[in-house]
Amino acid sequence: MNQGTQKKKPDPNILKDLWSADDLLVLKTLRKLSMAGNLIYVPDLLKLLSQARNELIEKELIRFLANIKKQGVVPLVVAGLKKPGLKNARAGILSTIWQSGLDYSKHMDLFIQLFFEGDYLVALESFTIMEQSIEHLSDLEIEEKRNNLLDGLDRVSEDKKPLARELVNLLQI
């Protein structure tokens, strides 16, 4: 992403269409944005995902976000995951991460935290991301992440314990 793209402001008309009560207009706008490939709308798209009114819009948003192949989207998505107002969209946001194939390995601590704090679906999505990220970590980083997981095993709910044990096994050097 070049400097000009970073400073550019979202078009108010596009934002109006994204937040329209007309689902068809929202879908049409998403398709138009997917061709433009502009990252300035990502924070709005994450917010829209947290408030998606129907399954079709939610699926289209996840598909759209997962198809962004620019590494510049990573900090925007990570920021969205940290926002308390987007908590109900975390599973969807996490699924876009592993579907994108982008490198999120620098944010493993966040995924470990979400694994522990989230419900089973959030934990499963976090697990998938961490599984993909292992190849980007050094042996020292893998050992550190494994120890972080081991330290938190006592606070994992029963339904997530098998996932946690599997994750610990994956993080063996």
C-alpha positions as CSV (number, residue, x, y, z in Angstrom):
1,M,0.0,0.0,0.0
2,N,1.5,3.3,-1.0
3,Q,1.4,6.5,1.0
4,G,-1.3,8.0,-1.1
5,T,-3.6,5.1,-0.4
6,Q,-3.0,5.3,3.4
7,K,-4.0,9.0,3.5
8,K,-7.1,8.7,1.3
9,K,-10.4,9.0,3.1
10,P,-13.3,6.6,2.4
11,D,-15.9,7.9,0.0
12,P,-19.0,9.0,2.0
13,N,-21.3,7.7,-0.7
14,I,-19.8,4.2,-0.6
15,L,-20.1,4.2,3.2
16,K,-23.7,5.3,2.9
17,D,-24.3,2.4,0.5
18,L,-22.5,-0.1,2.8
19,W,-24.7,0.9,5.7
20,S,-27.9,1.0,3.7
21,A,-31.1,-0.8,4.8
22,D,-31.2,-2.2,1.3
23,D,-29.4,-5.6,1.4
24,L,-29.0,-5.7,-2.4
25,L,-27.3,-2.3,-2.4
26,V,-25.0,-3.5,0.4
27,L,-24.1,-6.6,-1.6
28,K,-23.6,-4.6,-4.8
29,T,-21.3,-2.1,-3.0
30,L,-19.3,-5.0,-1.6
31,R,-18.8,-6.4,-5.0
32,K,-17.8,-3.0,-6.4
33,L,-15.3,-2.6,-3.5
34,S,-13.8,-6.0,-4.1
35,M,-12.8,-5.0,-7.6
36,A,-11.2,-1.8,-6.3
37,G,-9.1,-3.5,-3.7
38,N,-8.8,-0.5,-1.4
39,L,-7.8,-1.2,2.2
40,I,-9.3,2.1,3.6
41,Y,-12.7,0.4,3.9
42,V,-11.5,-2.5,6.0
43,P,-12.3,-1.0,9.4
44,D,-15.8,-0.3,8.2
45,L,-16.2,-3.7,6.7
46,L,-15.2,-5.3,10.0
47,K,-17.7,-3.2,11.9
48,L,-20.4,-4.1,9.3
49,L,-19.5,-7.8,9.9
50,S,-20.2,-7.4,13.6
51,Q,-23.6,-6.0,12.8
52,A,-24.5,-8.1,9.7
53,R,-28.2,-8.4,9.4
54,N,-28.3,-11.6,7.4
55,E,-26.3,-14.6,6.5
56,L,-25.8,-13.6,2.9
57,I,-24.2,-10.2,3.8
58,E,-22.1,-11.9,6.5
59,K,-20.8,-14.6,4.0
60,E,-20.1,-11.9,1.4
61,L,-18.1,-9.8,3.9
62,I,-16.1,-12.9,5.0
63,R,-15.4,-13.8,1.4
64,F,-14.4,-10.2,0.6
65,L,-12.0,-9.9,3.6
66,A,-10.5,-13.4,3.0
67,N,-9.7,-12.5,-0.6
68,I,-7.6,-9.5,0.3
69,K,-4.1,-10.6,-0.4
70,K,-2.2,-7.5,0.6
71,Q,-0.1,-7.8,3.7
72,G,-1.1,-4.2,4.6
73,V,-4.5,-5.5,5.7
74,V,-2.9,-7.4,8.7
75,P,-2.7,-4.5,11.1
76,L,-6.2,-3.4,10.3
77,V,-7.7,-6.8,10.9
78,V,-5.6,-7.3,14.1
79,A,-6.9,-3.9,15.4
80,G,-10.4,-5.0,14.6
81,L,-9.9,-8.2,16.7
82,K,-8.9,-6.1,19.7
83,K,-11.9,-3.8,19.6
84,P,-14.5,-4.8,22.2
85,G,-17.3,-3.6,20.0
86,L,-16.4,-6.2,17.4
87,K,-16.2,-9.1,19.9
88,N,-19.3,-10.8,18.4
89,A,-17.7,-10.8,15.0
90,R,-14.4,-12.4,16.1
91,A,-15.1,-15.9,14.8
92,G,-15.9,-14.4,11.4
93,I,-12.9,-12.2,11.4
94,L,-10.6,-15.1,12.5
95,S,-12.0,-17.2,9.6
96,T,-11.0,-14.5,7.1
97,I,-7.4,-14.6,8.5
98,W,-6.8,-18.3,7.9
99,Q,-8.7,-18.2,4.6
100,S,-6.5,-15.3,3.3
101,G,-3.3,-17.2,3.7
102,L,-1.5,-14.0,4.8
103,D,1.2,-14.2,7.5
104,Y,-0.2,-13.3,10.9
105,S,2.6,-15.1,12.8
106,K,3.7,-11.8,14.6
107,H,0.3,-11.8,16.4
108,M,0.4,-15.3,17.8
109,D,0.1,-14.0,21.4
110,L,-3.2,-12.4,20.4
111,F,-4.5,-15.7,19.0
112,I,-3.4,-17.5,22.1
113,Q,-5.3,-14.9,24.2
114,L,-8.4,-15.3,22.0
115,F,-8.1,-19.1,22.2
116,F,-8.4,-18.9,26.0
117,E,-11.0,-16.1,26.2
118,G,-13.3,-17.0,23.3
119,D,-16.0,-19.6,22.9
120,Y,-15.3,-22.9,21.2
121,L,-15.7,-21.4,17.6
122,V,-13.3,-18.6,18.4
123,A,-10.9,-21.1,19.8
124,L,-11.2,-23.3,16.8
125,E,-10.6,-20.4,14.4
126,S,-7.6,-19.3,16.5
127,F,-6.2,-22.8,16.5
128,T,-6.4,-22.9,12.7
129,I,-4.5,-19.6,12.4
130,M,-1.8,-20.7,14.8
131,E,-1.4,-24.0,13.0
132,Q,-0.8,-22.1,9.8
133,S,1.6,-19.6,11.5
134,I,4.0,-22.2,12.9
135,E,6.0,-22.4,9.7
136,H,6.8,-18.6,10.1
137,L,8.2,-18.9,13.6
138,S,11.7,-19.6,14.8
139,D,12.3,-22.5,17.2
140,L,12.7,-20.1,20.1
141,E,9.3,-18.4,19.2
142,I,7.6,-21.8,19.0
143,E,8.9,-22.8,22.4
144,E,7.8,-19.5,23.9
145,K,4.2,-19.9,22.4
146,R,4.1,-23.5,23.6
147,N,5.0,-22.4,27.2
148,N,2.4,-19.6,27.1
149,L,-0.2,-22.3,26.1
150,L,1.0,-24.7,28.8
151,D,0.8,-21.9,31.4
152,G,-2.9,-21.3,30.5
153,L,-4.1,-24.9,30.3
154,D,-5.6,-24.8,33.7
155,R,-8.0,-22.0,32.7
156,V,-9.2,-23.7,29.5
157,S,-12.9,-24.8,29.6
158,E,-13.5,-28.5,29.3
159,D,-14.8,-28.3,25.7
160,K,-11.6,-26.7,24.5
161,K,-9.1,-28.9,26.4
162,P,-8.7,-31.4,23.5
163,L,-8.0,-28.5,21.1
164,A,-5.5,-27.0,23.6
165,R,-3.6,-30.3,24.0
166,E,-3.5,-30.7,20.2
167,L,-2.1,-27.2,19.9
168,V,0.6,-27.8,22.5
169,N,1.5,-31.0,20.5
170,L,1.7,-29.0,17.3
171,L,4.1,-26.5,18.9
172,Q,6.8,-29.0,19.7
173,I,10.2,-28.4,18.2
